[in-house]
Amino acid sequence: MEVDEAFSLISRAIDAGRAAHGYLIVGDLRGGCDELADRILRKLFPDELAQIASKGHPDVAWLEPEGAKRIIKVESMRERIVEPMSLAAFSGGWKVGVIVGADRMEAPSANAFLKSLEEPTPKTLYLMLTDQPDAILPTIVSRSQRIDLPLSEGLLEDE
């Protein structure tokens, strides 16, 4: 599915009040995944585009792999996604958690995130971006709506 088609699908679901709580967006992290996440954020926060562009919006929590091993540790998951996403939205509207490289979650990180995904507060959306969906805890995959974007050659060779 192309980015435009995926955005249209998610946008219609948001407008109809039927958005999934979690979207597993599979594609190039610095390409289609990034573009789709940005378009969704701009839709949900149209009056705060500068904060979205700078990744400084108070109702958007970002988490990326860290350190030499490029992993998502449980402490970071709790501090940057689980705790902020459990609070009321600053603007009274949507809250969005963006996990870049979701396949890099260690098992404890994935388990810490799972409860938030299963029991989100109202108007909560999780965008999990990955180019390796097979490395994500199956329970997380089963509780998300998967969106497959075009991939560069060499990615997902096993699928």
N, C-alpha and C positions, 0 to 999 in steps of 0.2 A: 504494500500500500504506500502510495506517495505521501509526503508530508501534508500537502493540501487536503487530500482525502481524509487523512487521519485527523487533522485539525477540524475539519467539517463535522466528522463523526462525533468527536468529543465535544465540540461547541454545541451541537444540537442536543446532546445528552445533558449538558449543563443548563441550557435554556429550558429544557423540558423538566428539569429537576430530577433527572435519572442518571446523573453521572456516577460512574463507579467510584469507590473510595480509593482504589489503587489502580494505576495504569502501569503495566510493565512495557516500557517502550524499548524495543529491540532495534538497534541500528548502529550507525557510526556515532560514537559519543560526541565528537566535536563537529558533527555534521547534522544529519537529520534529527537525531535525538535532541541535541541542543536547540535546534531551530523550532521543533515542535513544543518543547517545554517553554521556550521564550514566548511563542505565540499564545499558548494557554495562559501563561502568567499575564500577558498584556490584555487578554480578554477579561480575566478576572479582576484586574487592577488597572483599568484604562486611564485613571486620573493620576497614577503614580508611576509613570513610565521611567522617569529618571531613577527612582529607587529600584525598580525592577532591573534596569540596565546595570546598575552598580552592585546588584545583589545585596542591597541594603534595606529591603522592605521588611518591616517588623512582622508581617504575617506570612513571610516566606522563609522557611528554614532550609538551609543548604548543607549537604554533607558530601564530601569527596574522600576517596582513599588517601591515606597519609603515610608518611615515613618511607624508608627505603624499600620496604616490602609492598608498598601501595595497597594497604588493607584498610578496612573500616573496623576499628576496634569498638568493643562494647561501650567503653566510657564515652567515646565520641558520639555513638548512636544515642545514648541516653541524654547527653548534654545538648546535642545539636538538633535532634529530631524528636525523640520521645517526650522529653520535658516541655520544650516550647510548643509542640503540637497539642499538648494536653491543656494548655491555657486558652482562655477566651481570645478571640481575634481582636487585635488592637483597633482595627477599623470597624469592628462589628460585623464583618462579612466573612469572606473565605479565609481559610488557612491552608497553605500548601507546603508540603515537605518534598524536597527534591533530593533524591539520592543518586548521585552520578557514580557510575561504576558499581551498581548494586550487586554485581557478581563478586565483588571484593569484600563482602561482609563475612566476617568470621562467624562460626556457628553461634557463639553467645550474642553477637550483634544481631544476627537474624532473629534469634529467639526473643531478644529484647524488643525488636521492632514489631514482631508478629502480633502482639496484643494490641498495639496501636492501630495496626492495619485491620484487625478483626473487629475492634470496638471503637471506631473513630467518633470524635465529637461531630455534631452537625456541621455541614459546610466545610468538611475537611477533605483534602485531595492529596494523594501521594503519587508522585511521578518517579518511578524507578527506571533509570536509564542504564542500559547495558548493551554490550556487544557479545556477551557470553551467557545467554539465558539458562543454559544447562547447568551452570555453576551456582544457581540460586536455589535456596531451600524450596523443595516442591510445595510445601504448605503455603509459602508466600506466593508462588506462581499460581496455585489453585484459587487464591483469594484476590487475584488481580485480573484485570482485563488486559490481554496481551495485544499490543499493536506492533506489527512487524513493518519496519521501514526498509528501503533498499540498503544493502550493505556493500562495502567495498569488497573486491575479490580477496579471498584468503580468510575472511571472517566466517564463522559458522560452517566450516567445511564438513563437519560431522552431521549436519542436519540435512 
